[in-house]
Amino acid sequence: MQQPRILILDSAGRTGLPYARLTARLQPFEVRVETSLDAAIATLAQDAWDLGVVTARSGPAADVLHAALKKADPQLPMVVIDPRPNVETARACLQAGAGDYLDSGRAEADLEDALVRLLAESRRKAGETVLRRAVERSYAADDFLGASPAMRQVYSIIDRVAVSNVDVLVTGETGTGKELVARAIHARSRRHAGPFVPVDCGAIPDALMESELFGHERGAFTGADARRMGLVEFADGGTLFLDEIGELPLPLQAKLLRVLQERRVRRVGARLENAVDVRVVAATSRNMDQMLERGDFRRDLLYRINVVRIELPPLRDRGDDIGLLAEFFANRSAQEMGRRVNGLSTDVYQVLKSYHWPGNVRELQNVVRRAIAMTQSTVAGVEDLPDDLVAAAGRTTSSAAGYFAQRAEHVARFERQYLTDLLSRHVGDVSAAAREALLPRGTLYRLMKTHALDGSAFRK
């Protein structure tokens, strides 16, 4: 972790050196002392500083010095030390944003606490700013369910690799739970008390990616009106999850490779590098071998992140895990919606197990949630599932288990005949037909579209 950097402005040139020795003794701070306001402002413009200390014994008063430095760097937390403390000066400094105002007679006793507190507040605020764009979601442990042999193999690898500090690449189709694997690795690692920072590389525009990952200095580009920590730095001491790393542009792949090799990061517009201690878990749903052949991904970066590889199986290959996950999602959805639904019918489980699940666990979760929301019974049935899913499950069922194919065919025939009779009775009036059928008008329109029925054809 990078040592905090403190800039001291000692307007008289007599007190800076003792304070520098004091801060170096109390904490592993990097300290620089300037004896003039102009020199301090120039130093702020050149480098990034974590804290500022203003001391005044002659020349401009403490509040004037503080105001000038605050104008040069509005984001810099500062402690003001005044040999002639008074209420008016203290009020002026604190209202202008000073973190603390100390009497020079008490500074040696109070300075350590003030510096540590301001540094902690500064990092917390920086973290809150970063997490507005990458908010951590909370997952129940039961989201990561499965008893199939394929998943037991995944659990075994997670348990073995979590306690180490090696970087991990998680591969698998979209919706298989790659982020859940990354969170499980973090939770079981020695870094579990540190931050888990997820980054969706495919969701950040290329023009903003470098600044989002590595941060920037004030004035580094148009609109950079304040220094900002990047996501890599914010993950210091924890785990950085790079989801869909295959979407990362080639120029940034080179910079990321250097960060992973050196464990140092340079913000956009900065001259100095900051040390970072991060573990990287990357994930992709793309074929990395094909990307290497096309030159879309750096071979050396793949070797660097692919120390351990975890391949997640698609849901269709997980056997009875489908029923286990469906039951969990049904119970949780009913609880979240406040609905008295006691799960799914046996027929629903049979349909779900016959479907091929191109969207994997994420698709299953959404399908079950829809069934719980749509059902008018205490148990969700096949009629509460999407029509196309039921039809697809019937088409993929073997002839020896052709129940669902035949059922889907009979349901389709029933629906068409029912709709034809219904619309005939109401002379094509869809609103009146929907009221008789106890269906929302939108649902009736959808069924009519499925069976190629037009209300105008029934009007006399």
PyMOL commands that set and color helices and strands:
alter all, ss='L'
color gray80, all
select helices_A, chain A and resi 16-26+37-46+62-72+87-95+107-131+141-143+149-162+178-187+206-214+231-234+245-247+250-262+288-294+299-305+315-317+321-337+346-354+360-374+382-384+387-395+399-401+403-425+430-437+441-450+455-458
alter helices_A, ss='H'
color red, helices_A
select strands_A, chain A and resi 5-10+30-34+51-55+78-82+100-103+168-171+196-200+239-243+264-265+274-275+279-284+308-311
alter strands_A, ss='S'
color yellow, strands_A
deselect
rebuild
show_as cartoon
